Amino acid sequence: MFEKDKMMIFPRMVSVGHGVIADVGKICSELGLSGTGLVITGGTTSDLAGNTVAEVIKAEGFGAVMHITGSATLESVELAVDAGKKAKAGFVLGVGGGSKIDVAKLVATELKKPFISIPTSAAHDGIASPRASIKNDIGSVSREAVSPLGIIADTGIIMKSPYRLLASGCGDALSNLTAVKDWELAKKLRNEEYSSFAAVLSKTAAQIILDSAGSIKPGIEESVWLVAKALIVSGVSMSIANSSRPTSGAEHMFSHALDKIANAPALHGEQVGVGTIMMMYLHGGDWMKIKEALKRIGAPTTAKDLGVTDEQIVRALMMAHEIRKDRYTILGEGGLTKEAAENLAHITGVIS
């Protein structure tokens, strides 16, 4: 278990459903927020939801300042922090996909202000987690950030995003299955801190997707609700653990390695989904069940689906153990040999 003095911060209000964006002003009031809200969004998502959020909170009596940001880089964060300081923002609202929400999280962290997450897609569990991914010259790094005080996921808006993003979110949630196994392994072999509660929540999020795989389809709003629910539960598990451990293991390390190797990597959730198939095989679990679920959802299960070569998959597998040397996983300290990586990818059908 964790030390008694470790703080766990959870979302106080979560609203998921059709049209719930209209409640953002009321939710901000119920959360006791005050002053001006800094609405961080993107060029496309401002028209989709950002402008609406600004209008709704103004109607509730709050101030509102819009800030259009680009990709999640340190420069983007610095520019948004300056905008927040200039506006004397009392709270921060992230409206958009993963990168916009990641920028908003880090701005709220820097300004020490409450953060509200308003996703316009459900591609990964960053919509509810206390972590943010920031791009740098060699790929991306995960940084600690504030947990959202509230999450408002309007399924009507999220359904307008490409179905590929929703399928990617399914892959990210399913990856919890191998992440928890890696965490359990690290507990046994390295006496690493472990939270059974966080682990149960993480696996629950994955189980939602496994149980609903046949029902998750394009153009069905209920599918959005199911995936958003799973991703929010997944994000809360990280808040409990005070770490990304319950949702990130060797499958994520494989994905980050592939980011470095491939010229045009696929979506994060797509890559970790394929990584989960292979890592579950190494753990001796039911990898075929995961592969079948991804296929039914319409998510990638092979190198070809990801748009990468067989060689790049093998190289990423061999390199994965070096991504986070502080995080013990099924890959061990020495990683996989070329022969082992080829066999793994071939047996699971990831490469031909």
C-alpha positions as CSV (number, residue, x, y, z in Angstrom):
1,M,0.0,0.0,0.0
2,F,1.0,3.6,-0.2
3,E,2.3,5.9,2.5
4,K,-0.5,7.5,4.5
5,D,0.5,11.0,3.8
6,K,0.2,10.7,0.0
7,M,-2.5,12.9,-1.4
8,M,-5.1,11.6,-3.9
9,I,-7.0,14.2,-5.9
10,F,-10.1,13.1,-7.8
11,P,-12.6,14.8,-10.1
12,R,-15.4,16.2,-8.0
13,M,-17.9,16.3,-10.8
14,V,-18.1,14.2,-14.0
15,S,-20.8,14.8,-16.6
16,V,-21.0,12.5,-19.6
17,G,-23.9,12.6,-22.0
18,H,-25.6,14.3,-24.9
19,G,-25.6,18.1,-24.7
20,V,-23.9,18.3,-21.3
21,I,-21.7,21.1,-22.6
22,A,-24.6,23.4,-21.9
23,D,-24.1,22.7,-18.2
24,V,-20.5,23.9,-18.0
25,G,-21.4,27.2,-16.4
26,K,-23.6,25.6,-13.8
27,I,-20.9,23.0,-13.0
28,C,-18.2,25.7,-12.6
29,S,-20.5,27.5,-10.1
30,E,-21.2,24.3,-8.2
31,L,-17.5,23.7,-8.0
32,G,-17.1,27.1,-6.3
33,L,-15.0,28.6,-9.1
34,S,-14.7,32.3,-9.5
35,G,-13.3,35.0,-11.7
36,T,-12.2,34.5,-15.3
37,G,-12.0,31.2,-17.1
38,L,-9.1,30.7,-19.5
39,V,-10.5,28.5,-22.3
40,I,-7.6,26.7,-24.0
41,T,-8.6,25.2,-27.3
42,G,-7.5,24.7,-30.9
43,G,-8.4,26.3,-34.2
44,T,-10.8,23.5,-35.2
45,T,-12.1,22.7,-31.7
46,S,-12.8,26.4,-31.0
47,D,-15.6,26.2,-33.5
48,L,-16.7,22.8,-32.4
49,A,-16.9,23.5,-28.6
50,G,-14.5,26.2,-27.4
51,N,-16.6,29.2,-28.4
52,T,-19.7,27.5,-26.8
53,V,-17.9,27.0,-23.6
54,A,-16.8,30.6,-23.4
55,E,-20.4,31.8,-24.1
56,V,-21.9,29.5,-21.5
57,I,-19.6,30.5,-18.7
58,K,-20.1,34.1,-19.5
59,A,-23.9,33.6,-19.3
60,E,-23.3,32.1,-15.8
61,G,-21.5,35.3,-14.7
62,F,-17.9,34.3,-15.2
63,G,-15.3,36.1,-17.3
64,A,-13.9,34.2,-20.3
65,V,-10.7,34.5,-22.3
66,M,-10.0,32.3,-25.3
67,H,-6.5,31.1,-26.1
68,I,-5.9,29.1,-29.3
69,T,-3.0,26.7,-28.9
70,G,-1.1,24.4,-31.2
71,S,0.5,21.1,-30.4
72,A,1.5,20.1,-26.9
73,T,5.0,21.6,-26.6
74,L,6.7,23.6,-23.9
75,E,6.5,26.7,-26.1
76,S,2.7,26.2,-26.4
77,V,2.5,25.9,-22.6
78,E,4.6,29.0,-22.0
79,L,2.4,31.1,-24.3
80,A,-0.8,29.8,-22.7
81,V,0.6,30.5,-19.2
82,D,1.4,34.1,-20.3
83,A,-2.2,34.4,-21.5
84,G,-3.5,33.1,-18.2
85,K,-1.4,35.6,-16.2
86,K,-2.5,38.5,-18.4
87,A,-6.2,37.5,-18.0
88,K,-5.7,36.9,-14.2
89,A,-7.5,33.6,-14.8
90,G,-9.2,32.0,-11.8
91,F,-9.5,28.6,-13.5
92,V,-8.5,26.8,-16.7
93,L,-10.7,24.9,-19.1
94,G,-9.1,22.6,-21.7
95,V,-11.4,22.1,-24.7
96,G,-10.3,19.8,-27.4
97,G,-8.4,16.6,-28.1
98,G,-5.5,15.2,-26.2
99,S,-2.9,17.8,-27.0
100,K,-5.1,20.8,-26.1
101,I,-6.1,19.2,-22.8
102,D,-2.5,18.4,-22.0
103,V,-1.5,22.0,-22.6
104,A,-4.4,23.2,-20.4
105,K,-3.4,20.7,-17.6
106,L,0.2,22.0,-17.5
107,V,-1.0,25.6,-17.6
108,A,-3.3,25.0,-14.6
109,T,-0.4,23.3,-12.9
110,E,1.9,26.2,-13.5
111,L,-0.7,28.8,-12.5
112,K,-1.9,26.7,-9.5
113,K,-5.5,27.0,-10.7
114,P,-8.4,24.5,-10.9
115,F,-8.7,22.6,-14.2
116,I,-11.8,21.5,-16.1
117,S,-11.4,18.9,-18.8
118,I,-13.8,19.2,-21.8
119,P,-12.8,16.6,-24.4
120,T,-13.9,16.8,-28.0
121,S,-12.6,13.3,-28.7
122,A,-12.0,10.1,-26.7
123,A,-8.7,8.9,-28.1
124,H,-6.9,8.1,-24.8
125,D,-7.2,8.4,-21.0
126,G,-5.5,11.8,-20.8
127,I,-9.0,13.4,-20.6
128,A,-9.1,12.3,-16.9
129,S,-5.5,11.7,-15.8
130,P,-3.0,13.7,-13.7
131,R,-0.4,13.3,-16.5
132,A,0.4,15.3,-19.6
133,S,2.4,14.3,-22.7
134,I,4.7,17.0,-24.1
135,K,6.6,16.8,-27.4
136,N,10.3,17.4,-27.6
137,D,13.1,16.9,-30.1
138,I,13.3,13.2,-29.5
139,G,9.6,12.3,-29.2
140,S,7.4,13.0,-26.2
141,V,7.7,12.8,-22.4
142,S,5.1,12.3,-19.7
143,R,4.9,15.0,-17.0
144,E,3.0,15.2,-13.8
145,A,0.1,17.6,-13.8
146,V,-3.1,18.5,-11.9
147,S,-6.0,16.2,-12.0
148,P,-9.2,17.7,-13.5
149,L,-11.6,19.1,-10.9
150,G,-14.4,18.4,-13.3
151,I,-14.9,16.4,-16.5
152,I,-17.5,17.3,-19.1
153,A,-17.7,14.9,-21.9
154,D,-20.5,15.8,-24.4
155,T,-21.1,12.6,-26.3
156,G,-22.9,14.5,-29.1
157,I,-19.7,16.5,-29.7
158,I,-17.3,13.6,-29.3
159,M,-19.3,11.6,-31.8
160,K,-18.5,14.2,-34.5
161,S,-14.8,13.3,-34.3
162,P,-13.4,10.6,-36.6
163,Y,-14.2,7.0,-35.4
164,R,-10.6,6.2,-35.6
165,L,-10.0,8.3,-32.5
166,L,-12.6,6.4,-30.5
167,A,-11.1,3.1,-31.6
168,S,-7.7,4.4,-30.4
169,G,-9.2,5.2,-27.0
170,C,-10.3,1.5,-26.8
171,G,-6.7,0.4,-27.4
172,D,-5.5,2.7,-24.7
173,A,-8.0,1.4,-22.2
174,L,-7.3,-2.3,-23.1
175,S,-3.6,-1.7,-22.5
176,N,-4.4,-1.4,-18.8
177,L,-4.5,-5.2,-18.7
178,T,-0.8,-5.7,-19.4
179,A,0.2,-2.5,-17.5
180,V,-1.3,-3.9,-14.3
181,K,0.5,-7.3,-14.9
182,D,3.8,-5.4,-15.2
183,W,3.0,-3.5,-12.0
184,E,2.2,-6.7,-10.2
185,L,5.5,-8.2,-11.4
186,A,7.4,-5.1,-10.2
187,K,5.8,-5.5,-6.8
188,K,6.9,-9.1,-6.6
189,L,10.4,-8.7,-7.9
190,R,11.3,-5.2,-6.9
191,N,9.0,-4.5,-3.9
192,E,7.5,-1.6,-5.8
193,E,4.7,0.4,-4.2
194,Y,1.4,-1.0,-5.3
195,S,-2.3,-0.1,-4.9
196,S,-4.8,-2.9,-5.3
197,F,-7.6,-0.3,-5.5
198,A,-5.9,1.5,-8.4
199,A,-5.2,-1.8,-10.1
200,V,-8.9,-2.9,-9.8
201,L,-10.1,0.4,-11.3
202,S,-7.6,0.1,-14.1
203,K,-8.7,-3.4,-15.0
204,T,-12.3,-2.4,-14.7
205,A,-11.8,0.2,-17.4
206,A,-10.3,-2.4,-19.7
207,Q,-13.1,-4.8,-19.0
208,I,-15.7,-2.3,-20.0
209,I,-14.1,-2.3,-23.5
210,L,-13.7,-6.1,-23.6
211,D,-17.4,-6.6,-22.6
212,S,-18.6,-4.0,-25.1
213,A,-16.3,-4.7,-28.1
214,G,-19.1,-5.9,-30.3
215,S,-21.2,-2.8,-29.5
216,I,-18.6,-0.2,-30.2
217,K,-19.3,1.0,-33.8
218,P,-19.2,4.2,-35.8
219,G,-22.1,6.5,-35.6
220,I,-23.5,5.2,-32.4
221,E,-23.5,7.6,-29.5
222,E,-23.8,4.9,-26.9
223,S,-20.3,3.7,-28.1
224,V,-18.9,7.1,-27.2
225,W,-20.5,6.9,-23.8
226,L,-18.9,3.5,-23.1
227,V,-15.4,4.5,-24.2
228,A,-15.5,7.8,-22.4
229,K,-16.6,6.0,-19.2
230,A,-13.7,3.6,-19.5
231,L,-11.2,6.3,-20.1
232,I,-12.4,8.4,-17.1
233,V,-12.2,5.3,-14.8
234,S,-8.7,4.7,-16.2
235,G,-7.6,8.3,-15.5
236,V,-9.0,8.1,-11.9
237,S,-6.8,5.0,-11.3
238,M,-3.8,7.1,-12.0
239,S,-4.9,9.7,-9.4
240,I,-5.2,6.9,-6.8
241,A,-1.8,5.5,-7.6
242,N,-0.3,9.0,-7.9
243,S,1.5,7.5,-10.9
244,S,0.8,6.2,-14.4
245,R,1.7,2.7,-13.3
246,P,-1.8,1.2,-13.5
247,T,-2.2,2.3,-17.1
248,S,1.3,2.2,-18.6
249,G,3.7,-0.7,-18.9
250,A,5.8,-2.4,-21.5
251,E,3.1,-1.9,-24.2
252,H,3.5,1.9,-23.7
253,M,7.3,1.6,-23.8
254,F,6.9,-0.3,-27.1
255,S,4.7,2.5,-28.5
256,H,7.2,5.2,-27.4
257,A,10.0,3.3,-29.1
258,L,7.9,3.0,-32.3
259,D,7.4,6.8,-32.1
260,K,11.2,7.3,-32.3
261,I,11.6,4.7,-35.1
262,A,8.7,5.2,-37.5
263,N,8.5,8.2,-39.8
264,A,4.7,8.4,-39.5
265,P,3.7,6.7,-36.3
266,A,0.0,5.8,-35.8
267,L,-2.2,7.1,-33.0
268,H,-1.0,6.5,-29.4
269,G,-4.0,4.2,-28.5
270,E,-3.5,2.3,-31.8
271,Q,0.1,1.5,-31.0
272,V,-0.4,0.6,-27.4
273,G,-3.3,-1.7,-28.4
274,V,-0.9,-3.7,-30.7
275,G,1.7,-3.6,-28.0
276,T,-0.8,-5.1,-25.5
277,I,-1.4,-8.1,-27.8
278,M,2.3,-8.9,-27.7
279,M,3.0,-8.1,-24.1
280,M,0.0,-10.2,-23.0
281,Y,1.6,-13.1,-24.9
282,L,4.8,-12.6,-22.9
283,H,2.8,-12.6,-19.7
284,G,1.1,-15.9,-20.7
285,G,-2.3,-14.3,-20.8
286,D,-5.2,-14.5,-23.3
287,W,-3.7,-12.3,-26.0
288,M,-6.1,-13.7,-28.6
289,K,-9.0,-12.2,-26.7
290,I,-7.5,-8.8,-26.8
291,K,-6.7,-9.1,-30.5
292,E,-10.2,-10.2,-31.3
293,A,-11.7,-7.3,-29.3
294,L,-9.5,-4.8,-31.2
295,K,-10.6,-6.4,-34.5
296,R,-14.3,-6.2,-33.6
297,I,-13.9,-2.5,-32.7
298,G,-12.0,-1.8,-35.9
299,A,-8.6,-0.9,-34.3
300,P,-5.2,-2.0,-35.7
301,T,-3.8,-5.4,-34.8
302,T,-0.8,-5.6,-37.3
303,A,2.2,-3.7,-38.5
304,K,0.4,-3.1,-41.8
305,D,-2.6,-1.7,-40.0
306,L,-0.4,0.7,-38.1
307,G,1.3,1.8,-41.3
308,V,4.8,0.6,-40.2
309,T,7.1,-2.1,-41.4
310,D,7.8,-5.5,-39.8
311,E,11.4,-4.4,-39.3
312,Q,10.2,-1.3,-37.3
313,I,8.0,-3.4,-35.1
314,V,11.0,-5.7,-34.3
315,R,13.3,-2.8,-33.7
316,A,10.8,-1.1,-31.3
317,L,10.4,-4.4,-29.4
318,M,14.2,-4.6,-29.0
319,M,14.5,-1.0,-27.9
320,A,11.4,-0.8,-25.7
321,H,13.1,-1.7,-22.4
322,E,15.4,1.3,-22.7
323,I,12.5,3.8,-22.8
324,R,11.9,3.9,-19.0
325,K,14.7,2.1,-17.2
326,D,13.1,3.1,-13.9
327,R,10.0,1.1,-14.7
328,Y,10.3,-2.7,-14.4
329,T,8.2,-4.7,-16.8
330,I,8.0,-8.1,-18.4
331,L,10.8,-7.0,-20.8
332,G,13.2,-7.2,-17.9
333,E,16.5,-5.2,-17.8
334,G,18.1,-6.7,-20.9
335,G,15.0,-6.5,-23.2
336,L,14.4,-8.9,-26.2
337,T,16.9,-10.2,-28.6
338,K,16.2,-9.8,-32.3
339,E,15.2,-13.5,-32.6
340,A,12.9,-13.2,-29.6
341,A,11.3,-10.0,-30.9
342,E,10.7,-11.6,-34.3
343,N,9.2,-14.7,-32.8
344,L,6.9,-12.7,-30.5
345,A,5.6,-10.4,-33.3
346,H,5.2,-13.4,-35.7
347,I,3.4,-15.7,-33.3
348,T,0.9,-13.0,-32.4
349,G,0.4,-12.1,-36.1
350,V,1.6,-8.5,-35.7
351,I,4.1,-9.2,-38.5
352,S,3.7,-11.5,-41.4
